[in-house]
Amino acid sequence: MSQTTPIKITVDKAAIRRIEQDLLHLKNGAPRAMSRAINHTLNVTRTEASKEIRKQVKLKAGYVREKLKVKRATINSLNGAIQTPARGTLLTRYPHRQYKNGDIGVQVKPTGGKKRMPGAFFIRFKNGVQAIAIRTQYGPGLGRSEGLKVLYGPSTSQVFTDVKDDLQAPSGNRLMQRLGYEAEQLLKRQ
C-alpha cells in the first residue's frame, strides 16, 4: 500500500472526555462509539476523496473507489485509514482512442480533449491487460518486448496526496458530529 502521509484529523479532546464519562457505565461504550464514528467518517471521506480525485483526472468512479481502500477501526484499535496503492495507472484506464493514421489519443484531465501521441501503439500483456507503449530503441536483435516503454498516467495515490489536505477539516468536523450521534444511540439502547 501507499507510503503517503495520512490525513490528520484533530478532535476536541474535552468533548471526547465528556463522551467517555457518559458511556463509562456501558461495556466498551466509548470505544464502540468511537470506532463506529471513525468508520462512518472514513466511508464518507473516501466518497469525497473519490469526487475530488475525479475533478483532477478523468478516471471512472468505480476504478477510483476500488483503489481507495479503507482500513477500518475496531474497539481494540481506534485507528482507521484510507490507503491507496503507490503504483502508476496505465494510460488505457483513461479515455483513449486510436485515430485512422495509427496515432493514439488519451484524455487524462477531465477538461479539454484527447492529446495525440504520435508513434504510440497498443500492446497486450500476458495477463490480457491492454496498455499503450512507445518504442525507445530500434534495430535488429531486439526481443519482442525490448526497447518498449509502457506509458502511465497519474496514479490515484498521487492525486489523493494533492486532495487530502482539503478533506482534513471537514472530516474532523464530521467525526465529532458522528461521535456525538453514536454516543447518543448507545445511551438510547441501554
Secondary structure, DSSP 8 states (H G I E B T S, - for coil): ------------HHHHHHHHHHTTTSTTHHHHHHHHHHHHHHHHHHHHHHHHHHHHS---HHHHHHHSEEE---SS----EEE---S-EEGGGS-EEE-TTS-EEE--SSSS--EEETT-EEEE-TTS-EEEEEE---STT--SSTTEEE-EE--HHHHHHHHHHHHHHHHHHHHHHHHHHHHHHHHHH-
